[in-house]
Amino acid sequence: MEVGGFKVSRLPLPMNWAKGCDQLANLARRMTDLYARVDRASEREPALSVSSQITETDKEIDDLVYELYELPSYDRATVARACTAIRND
């Protein structure tokens, strides 16, 4: 599998991958559902409300991945800055 030309199969999995695999899959399913809800947004459930849930879920995914890879806070900050720079390009 490739994402942006990068071979995902070459990514090293953390030692405790099994611990968070199900939780990560559940968060990914929630994110998929949230994006579908944005597409169907209405007055009853405005897109802005769903967007805030997407932001929250995205943070949960990031935090779980940081935990699984046992990244210390200074490495988390480095990753967050890099992601922000990529998003702003």
GROMACS elastic network, one bead per residue, 0.5 to 0.9 nm:
[ bonds ]
;  ai    aj funct       b0    kb
    1     6     6  0.82565   500
    1     7     6  0.59423   500
    1     8     6  0.57519   500
    1     9     6  0.65304   500
    2     5     6  0.54587   500
    2     6     6  0.51594   500
    2     8     6  0.56364   500
    2     9     6  0.80394   500
    3     6     6  0.51744   500
    3     7     6  0.66832   500
    3     8     6  0.66592   500
    4     7     6  0.85228   500
    6     9     6  0.88482   500
    6    10     6  0.85078   500
    7    10     6  0.57365   500
    7    11     6  0.76358   500
    8    11     6  0.55288   500
    9    12     6  0.80998   500
   13    16     6  0.82328   500
   13    17     6  0.62878   500
   13    68     6  0.88936   500
   13    69     6  0.80833   500
   14    17     6  0.51883   500
   14    18     6  0.88520   500
   14    68     6  0.61544   500
   14    69     6  0.53440   500
   14    70     6  0.82987   500
   15    18     6  0.81932   500
   15    68     6  0.79263   500
   15    69     6  0.78663   500
   16    19     6  0.54990   500
   16    20     6  0.74061   500
   16    68     6  0.62676   500
   16    69     6  0.80302   500
   17    20     6  0.57314   500
   17    21     6  0.59075   500
   17    68     6  0.64621   500
   17    69     6  0.84303   500
   18    21     6  0.51717   500
   18    22     6  0.76219   500
   19    22     6  0.76053   500
   19    23     6  0.81529   500
   19    68     6  0.79636   500
   20    23     6  0.51498   500
   20    24     6  0.59306   500
   20    25     6  0.85166   500
   20    64     6  0.73026   500
   20    65     6  0.82989   500
   20    67     6  0.89503   500
   20    68     6  0.68498   500
   21    24     6  0.51567   500
   21    25     6  0.61846   500
   21    26     6  0.86850   500
   22    25     6  0.50359   500
   22    26     6  0.61873   500
   22    27     6  0.86598   500
   23    26     6  0.51015   500
   23    27     6  0.62805   500
   23    28     6  0.86687   500
   23    61     6  0.89924   500
   23    64     6  0.83745   500
   24    27     6  0.50888   500
   24    28     6  0.61795   500
   24    29     6  0.86658   500
   24    61     6  0.66811   500
   24    64     6  0.73217   500
   24    65     6  0.81635   500
   25    28     6  0.50301   500
   25    29     6  0.62259   500
   25    30     6  0.86255   500
   26    29     6  0.51024   500
   26    30     6  0.62001   500
   26    31     6  0.86375   500
   27    31     6  0.61548   500
   27    32     6  0.86580   500
   27    57     6  0.68317   500
   27    58     6  0.84066   500
   27    60     6  0.77649   500
   27    61     6  0.66109   500
   28    31     6  0.50266   500
   28    32     6  0.62472   500
   28    33     6  0.86661   500
   28    57     6  0.86359   500
   28    61     6  0.79618   500
   29    32     6  0.50887   500
   29    33     6  0.62486   500
   29    34     6  0.86231   500
   30    33     6  0.50886   500
   30    34     6  0.61249   500
   30    35     6  0.87246   500
   30    54     6  0.87156   500
   30    57     6  0.77112   500
   31    35     6  0.62513   500
   31    36     6  0.86242   500
   31    53     6  0.87104   500
   31    54     6  0.64064   500
   31    57     6  0.66973   500
   31    58     6  0.77091   500
   32    35     6  0.53148   500
   32    36     6  0.63599   500
   32    37     6  0.87456   500
   33    36     6  0.50800   500
   33    37     6  0.62364   500
   33    38     6  0.88125   500
   34    38     6  0.63417   500
   34    39     6  0.88389   500
   34    50     6  0.64157   500
   34    51     6  0.79302   500
   34    53     6  0.74426   500
   34    54     6  0.63766   500
   35    38     6  0.50771   500
   35    39     6  0.65962   500
   35    40     6  0.89453   500
   35    50     6  0.80109   500
   35    51     6  0.82966   500
   35    54     6  0.75829   500
   36    39     6  0.52099   500
   36    40     6  0.66064   500
   36    41     6  0.87479   500
   37    41     6  0.58571   500
   37    45     6  0.85841   500
   37    47     6  0.77726   500
   37    50     6  0.70230   500
   38    42     6  0.87078   500
   38    45     6  0.88843   500
   38    46     6  0.79730   500
   38    47     6  0.51888   500
   38    48     6  0.83718   500
   38    49     6  0.89933   500
   38    50     6  0.61868   500
   38    51     6  0.72441   500
   39    47     6  0.80263   500
   40    45     6  0.88565   500
   40    47     6  0.82917   500
   41    44     6  0.78483   500
   41    45     6  0.58321   500
   41    46     6  0.53525   500
   41    47     6  0.51254   500
   41    48     6  0.88165   500
   41    50     6  0.80813   500
   42    45     6  0.52654   500
   42    46     6  0.53050   500
   42    47     6  0.72482   500
   43    46     6  0.53976   500
   43    47     6  0.87079   500
   45    48     6  0.83450   500
   45    49     6  0.67323   500
   45    50     6  0.74037   500
   46    49     6  0.55295   500
   46    50     6  0.68194   500
   46    51     6  0.88050   500
   47    50     6  0.50870   500
   47    51     6  0.59324   500
   47    52     6  0.86637   500
   48    52     6  0.63340   500
   48    53     6  0.87799   500
   49    52     6  0.53682   500
   49    53     6  0.66352   500
   49    54     6  0.89111   500
   50    53     6  0.50254   500
   50    54     6  0.62648   500
   50    55     6  0.87510   500
   51    55     6  0.62839   500
   51    56     6  0.86511   500
   52    55     6  0.50554   500
   52    56     6  0.62383   500
   52    57     6  0.86285   500
   53    56     6  0.50118   500
   53    57     6  0.60672   500
   53    58     6  0.84496   500
   54    57     6  0.50935   500
   54    58     6  0.59832   500
   54    59     6  0.85721   500
   55    58     6  0.50869   500
   55    59     6  0.63073   500
   55    60     6  0.87500   500
   56    59     6  0.51742   500
   56    60     6  0.63514   500
   56    61     6  0.88095   500
   57    61     6  0.62364   500
   57    62     6  0.86314   500
   58    61     6  0.51184   500
   58    62     6  0.62479   500
   58    63     6  0.86328   500
   59    62     6  0.50105   500
   59    63     6  0.60498   500
   59    64     6  0.85156   500
   60    63     6  0.51077   500
   60    64     6  0.61094   500
   60    65     6  0.86195   500
   61    64     6  0.51614   500
   61    65     6  0.62021   500
   61    66     6  0.85807   500
   62    65     6  0.52124   500
   62    66     6  0.61195   500
   62    67     6  0.85527   500
   63    66     6  0.50759   500
   63    67     6  0.61113   500
   63    68     6  0.86164   500
   63    76     6  0.88586   500
   64    67     6  0.50001   500
   64    68     6  0.60892   500
   64    69     6  0.85943   500
   65    68     6  0.50185   500
   65    69     6  0.61191   500
   65    70     6  0.82591   500
   65    71     6  0.86229   500
   66    69     6  0.52723   500
   66    70     6  0.58415   500
   66    71     6  0.52173   500
   66    72     6  0.79984   500
   66    73     6  0.89262   500
   66    75     6  0.89411   500
   66    76     6  0.68593   500
   67    71     6  0.63831   500
   67    72     6  0.86352   500
   68    71     6  0.79083   500
   71    74     6  0.80347   500
   71    75     6  0.58879   500
   71    76     6  0.62003   500
   72    75     6  0.54672   500
   72    76     6  0.63159   500
   72    77     6  0.88529   500
   73    77     6  0.62223   500
   73    78     6  0.86967   500
   74    77     6  0.51551   500
   74    78     6  0.64040   500
   74    79     6  0.88423   500
   75    79     6  0.62379   500
   75    80     6  0.85487   500
   76    79     6  0.51491   500
   76    80     6  0.60904   500
   76    81     6  0.86283   500
   77    80     6  0.50073   500
   77    81     6  0.61444   500
   77    82     6  0.85942   500
   78    81     6  0.52185   500
   78    82     6  0.62412   500
   78    83     6  0.86786   500
   79    82     6  0.50955   500
   79    83     6  0.61407   500
   79    84     6  0.85795   500
   80    83     6  0.51530   500
   80    84     6  0.61541   500
   80    85     6  0.86296   500
   81    84     6  0.50998   500
   81    85     6  0.61845   500
   81    86     6  0.86877   500
   82    85     6  0.50875   500
   82    86     6  0.62501   500
   82    87     6  0.86764   500
   83    86     6  0.50777   500
   83    87     6  0.61485   500
   83    88     6  0.85995   500
   84    87     6  0.51144   500
   84    88     6  0.61737   500
   84    89     6  0.87903   500
   85    88     6  0.51743   500
   85    89     6  0.64171   500
   86    89     6  0.53335   500
